[in-house]
Amino acid sequence: MEQMTVKDIIKATGGVLLCGEADLPLAHICIDSKKVKGGELFVPLVGERVDAHRFIPQAFDAGAAAVLTSRHHAMEDTHPWIQVEDTKKALQAIGSYYRDRLSLPLVGITGSVGKTTTREMVGAALSAGFRVYKTPGNYNSQVGLPITLTEITSRDEIGVLELGMSMPGEMAVISRIARVDMAVITNVDVAHIEQLGSQENIFREKMSIQEGLREGGTLFLNGDDPMLQKAKAKAGCQAVYYGTGENCQYRAEDIRLEDGRAVFTAVCGPRRVPVRLNVRGRHFVHNALAALAVADANGVPMEAAAGKLEGFTGFQGRQQVYERDGITIIDDAYNASPVSLTAALEVLLSFRKANRRIAVVADMKELGPEAASFHENIGIWLAAHPVEALFTLGELAKRLGQKAMEGSSGHWSHFPQGQREGLYQELAGFLRPGDCVLLKGSNSMKLGEVAARLVSGGK
């Protein structure tokens, strides 16, 4: 935080200073007492299981400068204690207050699948012309976003914020805090359908990013998405579509995969720009188009933006490709949905030079009452696009395997959810030089641990 004092926190939250110095400067906001380094405002959140007010002494011992509290009404201390009604809402109020101080343009990224990758690609494309601030890690929620905003400095020239949601009404809350100038919606998939009930509800939730879209702002929409291609921007804002169809102002043509990496021509009006990506999968084309569209709208030449995109190589757990003892390992175990799993399997199938292509698939979570059908449909698709071997982890993935292996002579091994060790041991013994193996599943299935052991040689 720049130029923020206890007095500013009181003004932002409407809180009451119980004790301590009002003019004390604050460096950062922290919600985890174990991560306090010195000079922070500690915000103790009240969860279903843990009330972080109990960690206030540890936060001060670690160097916190001040604290919010909703549990204390009188206090004598040299540290500032600021009484508020609700610490979570106070945190959001601080984020909104800090947002009012910012003059740089902000881009908001949301969507069911690919928002983190799109955030990174948009940031890369914009870096051809700006000093870019991006959401760190997964600080994209009602709690994370306010902290993200307060880390933007006067040195930053443009910000790229990931806006995540999992519950009804959450997007409207964080979009009103962020108040972005431009918004990108990557797609409307069935991720979080368990909480939101239907794809139509997911669509409405994603579109509520416009609740905070500033007057005159731009809404970038995936024009190939069946629901988004018919969506409109709110009054006073404009919609820009990207994709492969004629309805898209930013369009990808001549798409092909070279060793799994996407190569295409980006077209906007008379302009034609060759794009070569260093990440594997046809689905990255849409992420790249969104990045090019945002960069172009901010005055960055598309050629320069495309050059920056070529340097993007992804990040851990999201289609990272490793070589170990002659085996190609695709670690895509960070998360999974029907769309992203199909895309990952397409990448595996594109490795034509592999002696054997092996898929390791774990359950996809949060898919609601139709979860079994989603897995079975992927299995039916895989039966028509067979791999040489399939390993599954979890009961839902078992349904996928049963459909994939109907009438197939390929190898299939299944393991219950708690048997990652057994999966690793059999897989490690099965693999041999020349193989290409993909690992994909929801993060809670912890398939990334198996991938990490394969990459490290079992360490």
C-alpha positions as CSV (number, residue, x, y, z in Angstrom):
1,M,0.0,0.0,0.0
2,E,1.2,3.5,-0.8
3,Q,0.6,6.4,1.5
4,M,-1.9,4.5,3.7
5,T,-2.1,5.2,7.4
6,V,-4.3,4.0,10.2
7,K,-6.4,7.1,9.7
8,D,-7.1,6.1,6.1
9,I,-8.2,2.7,7.3
10,I,-10.6,4.3,9.7
11,K,-12.0,6.5,7.0
12,A,-12.4,3.6,4.6
13,T,-14.1,1.3,7.0
14,G,-16.0,3.7,9.2
15,G,-14.2,2.0,12.1
16,V,-13.3,3.3,15.6
17,L,-9.8,3.6,16.8
18,L,-9.7,1.9,20.2
19,C,-6.0,2.8,20.9
20,G,-2.8,3.6,19.1
21,E,-1.5,6.2,16.7
22,A,-3.8,7.3,13.9
23,D,-0.9,8.6,11.7
24,L,1.0,5.3,11.7
25,P,1.8,4.3,8.1
26,L,0.9,0.8,6.9
27,A,2.8,-1.2,4.3
28,H,0.6,-4.1,3.4
29,I,-2.6,-6.0,4.4
30,C,-2.2,-9.6,5.7
31,I,-4.8,-12.1,6.7
32,D,-2.5,-14.9,7.7
33,S,-0.5,-14.3,10.9
34,K,2.2,-16.7,9.7
35,K,2.9,-14.5,6.7
36,V,3.4,-11.2,8.6
37,K,6.8,-9.7,7.9
38,G,6.5,-6.3,9.4
39,G,4.4,-3.1,9.0
40,E,1.2,-4.8,8.0
41,L,-2.5,-4.2,8.9
42,F,-3.6,-7.6,10.1
43,V,-7.2,-8.5,9.2
44,P,-8.5,-11.4,11.3
45,L,-11.3,-13.1,9.3
46,V,-14.0,-15.1,10.9
47,G,-14.5,-18.5,9.1
48,E,-16.8,-21.4,9.7
49,R,-14.2,-23.3,11.6
50,V,-11.6,-20.7,12.7
51,D,-11.9,-17.1,14.1
52,A,-8.6,-15.5,13.3
53,H,-9.0,-13.0,16.1
54,R,-7.2,-15.6,18.2
55,F,-4.0,-15.1,16.2
56,I,-3.8,-11.3,16.8
57,P,-1.0,-11.7,19.5
58,Q,1.0,-13.8,17.0
59,A,0.5,-11.2,14.3
60,F,1.8,-8.5,16.6
61,D,4.8,-10.6,17.7
62,A,5.7,-11.1,14.0
63,G,5.7,-7.4,13.3
64,A,2.1,-6.4,12.4
65,A,1.6,-2.6,12.8
66,A,-2.1,-2.5,13.4
67,V,-5.2,-4.7,13.5
68,L,-8.9,-4.7,12.7
69,T,-11.2,-6.3,15.2
70,S,-14.9,-7.1,15.4
71,R,-14.5,-8.9,18.8
72,H,-13.1,-6.1,21.0
73,H,-14.8,-2.9,22.2
74,A,-12.1,-1.4,24.4
75,M,-8.3,-1.9,24.3
76,E,-5.2,-0.4,25.8
77,D,-2.1,-1.0,23.7
78,T,0.6,0.9,21.9
79,H,-0.5,-0.8,18.6
80,P,-3.6,0.6,16.8
81,W,-6.7,-1.5,17.2
82,I,-9.5,-0.5,14.8
83,Q,-13.0,-1.7,15.7
84,V,-15.3,-2.6,12.8
85,E,-18.6,-4.5,12.6
86,D,-17.4,-7.1,10.1
87,T,-13.7,-7.7,9.2
88,K,-14.4,-9.2,5.8
89,K,-16.6,-6.3,4.8
90,A,-14.1,-3.9,6.2
91,L,-11.4,-5.5,4.1
92,Q,-13.6,-5.0,1.0
93,A,-14.2,-1.4,2.0
94,I,-10.4,-0.8,2.2
95,G,-10.0,-2.3,-1.3
96,S,-12.7,0.0,-2.7
97,Y,-11.2,3.0,-1.0
98,Y,-7.8,2.2,-2.4
99,R,-9.3,1.7,-5.9
100,D,-10.6,5.3,-5.7
101,R,-7.0,6.5,-5.4
102,L,-5.8,4.6,-8.6
103,S,-5.8,6.4,-11.9
104,L,-4.3,3.6,-14.1
105,P,-6.7,1.5,-16.3
106,L,-7.7,-1.9,-15.0
107,V,-8.6,-5.0,-17.0
108,G,-10.8,-7.7,-15.3
109,I,-10.6,-11.3,-16.4
110,T,-13.3,-13.9,-15.6
111,G,-14.7,-17.1,-17.1
112,S,-15.4,-20.7,-16.2
113,V,-12.1,-22.0,-17.7
114,G,-8.9,-20.4,-18.6
115,K,-9.1,-17.1,-16.7
116,T,-5.7,-17.5,-15.0
117,T,-4.0,-18.3,-18.3
118,T,-5.8,-15.5,-20.0
119,R,-4.7,-13.1,-17.2
120,E,-1.1,-14.1,-17.8
121,M,-1.4,-13.8,-21.5
122,V,-3.1,-10.4,-21.3
123,G,-0.4,-9.3,-19.0
124,A,2.3,-10.6,-21.4
125,A,0.8,-8.9,-24.4
126,L,0.4,-5.6,-22.5
127,S,4.0,-5.7,-21.3
128,A,5.0,-4.8,-24.9
129,G,3.9,-1.3,-24.1
130,F,3.3,-0.9,-20.3
131,R,4.6,-1.8,-16.9
132,V,1.9,-4.3,-15.9
133,Y,0.6,-5.3,-12.5
134,K,-1.2,-8.7,-12.4
135,T,-3.2,-10.6,-9.7
136,P,-0.6,-12.7,-7.8
137,G,-1.5,-16.4,-7.4
138,N,-5.2,-16.9,-6.8
139,Y,-5.9,-13.6,-5.0
140,N,-9.1,-13.2,-7.0
141,S,-11.9,-13.6,-4.5
142,Q,-14.0,-11.4,-2.2
143,V,-11.1,-11.6,0.2
144,G,-8.1,-11.8,-2.2
145,L,-9.2,-9.0,-4.7
146,P,-9.1,-6.1,-2.1
147,I,-5.6,-7.2,-1.1
148,T,-4.6,-7.4,-4.7
149,L,-5.8,-3.8,-5.3
150,T,-3.8,-2.4,-2.4
151,E,-0.6,-3.8,-3.8
152,I,-0.8,-1.7,-7.0
153,T,1.8,1.1,-6.9
154,S,2.3,4.4,-8.7
155,R,5.0,2.8,-10.8
156,D,2.4,0.5,-12.4
157,E,0.8,1.7,-15.7
158,I,-2.0,-0.8,-16.2
159,G,-3.5,-3.6,-14.1
160,V,-4.8,-7.1,-15.0
161,L,-7.1,-8.5,-12.4
162,E,-8.5,-12.0,-12.2
163,L,-12.0,-12.0,-10.8
164,G,-13.1,-15.4,-9.5
165,M,-16.4,-16.7,-8.1
166,S,-17.9,-19.9,-6.9
167,M,-21.2,-18.7,-5.2
168,P,-24.2,-16.7,-6.5
169,G,-23.7,-12.9,-6.2
170,E,-20.0,-13.1,-5.6
171,M,-19.0,-11.6,-9.0
172,A,-21.2,-8.6,-8.5
173,V,-19.5,-7.9,-5.1
174,I,-15.9,-8.1,-6.4
175,S,-16.7,-6.3,-9.7
176,R,-18.1,-3.3,-7.8
177,I,-14.8,-3.2,-5.8
178,A,-12.5,-3.5,-8.8
179,R,-14.5,-1.1,-11.1
180,V,-12.5,-2.2,-14.1
181,D,-12.2,-0.2,-17.4
182,M,-12.2,-3.4,-19.5
183,A,-13.6,-6.9,-18.8
184,V,-12.9,-10.2,-20.5
185,I,-15.2,-13.3,-20.2
186,T,-13.4,-16.4,-21.5
187,N,-16.3,-18.8,-21.6
188,V,-19.3,-20.2,-19.8
189,D,-18.6,-23.8,-18.9
190,V,-20.1,-26.1,-16.2
191,A,-17.4,-25.4,-13.6
192,H,-19.1,-24.5,-10.3
193,I,-22.5,-25.7,-11.6
194,E,-22.8,-27.6,-8.3
195,Q,-23.1,-24.2,-6.5
196,L,-24.9,-22.2,-9.2
197,G,-27.4,-24.8,-10.4
198,S,-27.4,-24.3,-14.2
199,Q,-25.3,-23.1,-17.0
200,E,-27.7,-20.2,-17.4
201,N,-27.0,-19.2,-13.8
202,I,-23.3,-19.3,-14.5
203,F,-23.8,-17.1,-17.6
204,R,-25.7,-14.5,-15.5
205,E,-23.0,-14.6,-12.8
206,K,-20.2,-14.1,-15.2
207,M,-22.0,-11.3,-17.0
208,S,-22.4,-9.5,-13.7
209,I,-18.8,-8.5,-14.1
210,Q,-20.4,-5.5,-15.8
211,E,-21.8,-4.4,-12.4
212,G,-18.5,-2.7,-11.9
213,L,-17.5,-2.0,-15.5
214,R,-17.0,1.7,-15.8
215,E,-18.9,4.0,-18.1
216,G,-17.5,3.8,-21.6
217,G,-15.8,0.5,-20.8
218,T,-15.2,-2.4,-23.1
219,L,-16.5,-6.0,-22.7
220,F,-14.4,-8.6,-24.5
221,L,-16.4,-11.8,-25.2
222,N,-15.5,-15.2,-26.6
223,G,-17.5,-15.1,-29.8
224,D,-17.3,-18.9,-30.2
225,D,-19.0,-19.6,-26.9
226,P,-22.6,-20.5,-27.6
227,M,-23.9,-18.3,-24.7
228,L,-21.4,-15.4,-25.0
229,Q,-21.7,-14.9,-28.8
230,K,-25.2,-13.5,-28.3
231,A,-24.4,-11.4,-25.2
232,K,-24.4,-7.7,-25.2
233,A,-22.6,-5.0,-23.2
234,K,-24.5,-2.9,-20.8
235,A,-25.7,0.6,-21.8
236,G,-22.8,3.0,-22.2
237,C,-20.3,0.3,-22.9
238,Q,-19.2,-1.7,-26.0
239,A,-18.8,-5.4,-26.7
240,V,-15.8,-6.7,-28.7
241,Y,-15.9,-10.4,-29.8
242,Y,-12.9,-12.6,-30.4
243,G,-12.8,-16.2,-31.8
244,T,-12.9,-18.0,-35.1
245,G,-16.3,-16.9,-36.5
246,E,-17.2,-14.1,-38.9
247,N,-19.0,-12.4,-36.0
248,C,-15.6,-11.7,-34.3
249,Q,-13.7,-8.5,-34.7
250,Y,-10.5,-10.4,-33.6
251,R,-10.3,-13.6,-35.5
252,A,-7.9,-16.6,-35.7
253,E,-7.4,-18.2,-39.1
254,D,-5.1,-20.9,-40.4
255,I,-4.9,-22.6,-37.0
256,R,-2.7,-25.6,-36.7
257,L,-0.7,-27.5,-34.0
258,E,3.0,-28.0,-34.3
259,D,4.1,-30.6,-31.8
260,G,1.1,-29.5,-29.8
261,R,1.9,-25.8,-30.0
262,A,-0.7,-23.6,-31.6
263,V,0.2,-21.5,-34.6
264,F,-2.3,-19.2,-36.3
265,T,-2.9,-15.9,-38.0
266,A,-4.6,-13.1,-36.0
267,V,-6.9,-11.0,-38.1
268,C,-8.5,-7.7,-37.3
269,G,-9.9,-5.8,-40.2
270,P,-7.1,-5.5,-42.8
271,R,-4.4,-6.5,-40.3
272,R,-3.0,-10.0,-40.4
273,V,-0.4,-11.0,-37.7
274,P,1.3,-14.4,-37.5
275,V,1.2,-15.8,-33.9
276,R,3.2,-18.7,-32.6
277,L,2.5,-19.9,-29.1
278,N,4.9,-21.7,-26.8
279,V,2.1,-23.5,-24.9
280,R,0.4,-26.6,-26.1
281,G,-3.2,-26.9,-27.1
282,R,-5.7,-25.4,-29.6
283,H,-7.7,-23.9,-26.7
284,F,-4.9,-21.4,-26.0
285,V,-5.8,-19.7,-29.3
286,H,-8.8,-18.0,-27.6
287,N,-6.7,-16.9,-24.6
288,A,-4.2,-15.4,-27.0
289,L,-6.9,-13.7,-29.1
290,A,-8.3,-12.1,-25.9
291,A,-4.8,-10.9,-25.0
292,L,-4.2,-9.4,-28.5
293,A,-7.6,-7.7,-28.5
294,V,-7.0,-6.1,-25.1
295,A,-3.5,-5.0,-26.1
296,D,-4.7,-3.5,-29.3
297,A,-7.4,-1.6,-27.5
298,N,-4.8,-0.1,-25.3
299,G,-2.6,1.0,-28.2
300,V,0.0,-1.8,-28.2
301,P,0.8,-2.9,-31.7
302,M,-0.5,-6.5,-32.4
303,E,2.9,-7.5,-33.8
304,A,4.7,-6.5,-30.5
305,A,2.0,-8.2,-28.4
306,A,2.3,-11.4,-30.4
307,G,6.0,-11.4,-29.8
308,K,5.4,-11.2,-26.1
309,L,2.9,-14.1,-26.3
310,E,5.5,-16.3,-27.9
311,G,7.6,-15.9,-24.8
312,F,4.8,-17.2,-22.5
313,T,5.4,-20.8,-21.4
314,G,2.7,-21.3,-18.9
315,F,3.2,-22.1,-15.2
316,Q,3.3,-25.0,-12.8
317,G,0.4,-27.5,-12.9
318,R,-1.1,-26.0,-16.1
319,Q,0.2,-28.0,-19.1
320,Q,3.8,-27.8,-18.2
321,V,5.8,-30.3,-20.3
322,Y,8.9,-32.0,-18.8
323,E,11.3,-34.6,-20.1
324,R,12.6,-37.3,-17.7
325,D,14.5,-40.4,-18.8
326,G,13.1,-40.2,-22.3
327,I,9.6,-39.8,-21.1
328,T,7.5,-36.7,-21.8
329,I,5.3,-35.7,-18.9
330,I,2.5,-33.2,-19.3
331,D,1.6,-31.8,-15.9
332,D,-1.9,-30.3,-16.2
333,A,-3.1,-31.4,-12.7
334,Y,-3.9,-28.0,-11.2
335,N,-7.7,-28.3,-12.1
336,A,-10.1,-29.8,-14.5
337,S,-13.5,-29.3,-16.2
338,P,-15.1,-31.1,-19.2
339,V,-13.8,-28.4,-21.6
340,S,-10.3,-28.3,-20.2
341,L,-10.0,-32.1,-19.9
342,T,-11.0,-32.6,-23.5
343,A,-8.5,-29.9,-24.6
344,A,-5.7,-31.6,-22.6
345,L,-6.5,-34.9,-24.2
346,E,-6.3,-33.3,-27.6
347,V,-2.8,-32.0,-26.7
348,L,-1.8,-35.5,-25.7
349,L,-3.1,-37.0,-29.0
350,S,-1.1,-34.3,-30.9
351,F,2.2,-35.9,-29.8
352,R,2.4,-38.1,-32.8
353,K,6.0,-39.0,-32.3
354,A,5.3,-40.6,-28.9
355,N,5.6,-44.4,-28.8
356,R,2.6,-44.6,-26.4
357,R,0.2,-41.9,-25.3
358,I,-0.9,-42.4,-21.7
359,A,-3.7,-40.4,-20.0
360,V,-3.9,-40.3,-16.2
361,V,-7.3,-38.8,-15.3
362,A,-8.7,-38.0,-11.8
363,D,-12.2,-36.9,-10.8
364,M,-13.5,-33.5,-12.0
365,K,-15.2,-31.9,-9.0
366,E,-18.1,-29.4,-8.5
367,L,-20.1,-30.6,-11.5
368,G,-23.3,-31.1,-9.6
369,P,-25.9,-33.9,-10.1
370,E,-24.8,-34.5,-13.7
371,A,-21.2,-35.1,-12.7
372,A,-21.3,-38.8,-13.7
373,S,-22.7,-37.9,-17.2
374,F,-20.0,-35.3,-17.8
375,H,-17.4,-38.0,-17.0
376,E,-19.1,-40.6,-19.2
377,N,-19.3,-38.2,-22.1
378,I,-15.6,-37.6,-21.9
379,G,-15.1,-41.4,-21.9
380,I,-17.2,-41.7,-25.0
381,W,-15.1,-39.0,-26.7
382,L,-11.9,-40.8,-25.6
383,A,-13.2,-44.1,-27.0
384,A,-13.4,-42.4,-30.4
385,H,-9.9,-40.8,-29.9
386,P,-8.1,-43.6,-28.2
387,V,-4.9,-43.5,-26.2
388,E,-2.6,-46.5,-25.7
389,A,-3.2,-46.5,-21.9
390,L,-5.5,-45.0,-19.4
391,F,-5.1,-44.7,-15.6
392,T,-8.0,-43.3,-13.6
393,L,-8.2,-42.1,-10.0
394,G,-11.6,-41.7,-8.2
395,E,-15.1,-43.1,-8.7
396,L,-16.2,-40.5,-11.2
397,A,-13.1,-41.1,-13.3
398,K,-13.9,-44.8,-13.2
399,R,-17.1,-44.0,-15.1
400,L,-15.0,-42.2,-17.7
401,G,-12.7,-45.2,-17.9
402,Q,-15.6,-47.7,-18.4
403,K,-16.9,-45.7,-21.3
404,A,-13.5,-45.1,-22.8
405,M,-12.6,-48.8,-22.7
406,E,-15.8,-50.3,-24.1
407,G,-14.6,-52.5,-27.0
408,S,-11.0,-51.3,-26.5
409,S,-7.9,-53.6,-26.1
410,G,-5.9,-50.7,-24.6
411,H,-4.5,-50.8,-21.1
412,W,-6.6,-49.5,-18.3
413,S,-5.9,-49.3,-14.5
414,H,-8.2,-47.8,-11.9
415,F,-7.5,-46.6,-8.4
416,P,-9.9,-45.4,-5.7
417,Q,-9.4,-41.7,-4.6
418,G,-7.2,-42.4,-1.6
419,Q,-4.7,-44.7,-3.5
420,R,-2.4,-42.1,-5.2
421,E,0.6,-44.1,-4.0
422,G,-0.6,-47.2,-5.7
423,L,-1.3,-45.2,-8.8
424,Y,2.2,-43.7,-8.8
425,Q,3.9,-47.1,-8.3
426,E,2.1,-48.8,-11.1
427,L,2.4,-45.8,-13.5
428,A,6.1,-45.4,-12.8
429,G,6.6,-49.1,-13.5
430,F,4.5,-48.9,-16.7
431,L,6.3,-46.0,-18.3
432,R,9.2,-46.4,-20.6
433,P,11.3,-44.2,-22.9
434,G,9.4,-42.8,-25.8
435,D,6.1,-42.5,-23.8
436,C,4.1,-39.3,-23.4
437,V,1.9,-39.1,-20.3
438,L,-0.7,-36.5,-19.4
439,L,-1.9,-36.0,-15.8
440,K,-5.2,-34.1,-15.4
441,G,-7.8,-33.8,-12.6
442,S,-9.4,-31.4,-10.1
443,N,-6.9,-29.9,-7.7
444,S,-8.5,-31.6,-4.7
445,M,-7.6,-35.0,-6.2
446,K,-3.9,-34.1,-5.6
447,L,-2.8,-35.6,-8.9
448,G,-0.1,-32.9,-9.0
449,E,1.8,-34.8,-6.3
450,V,2.0,-37.8,-8.7
451,A,3.2,-35.5,-11.5
452,A,5.9,-34.0,-9.3
453,R,7.2,-37.4,-8.3
454,L,7.4,-38.5,-12.0
455,V,9.3,-35.3,-12.9
456,S,11.7,-35.7,-10.0
457,G,12.3,-39.3,-10.5
458,G,10.4,-40.5,-7.5
459,K,11.9,-38.0,-5.0
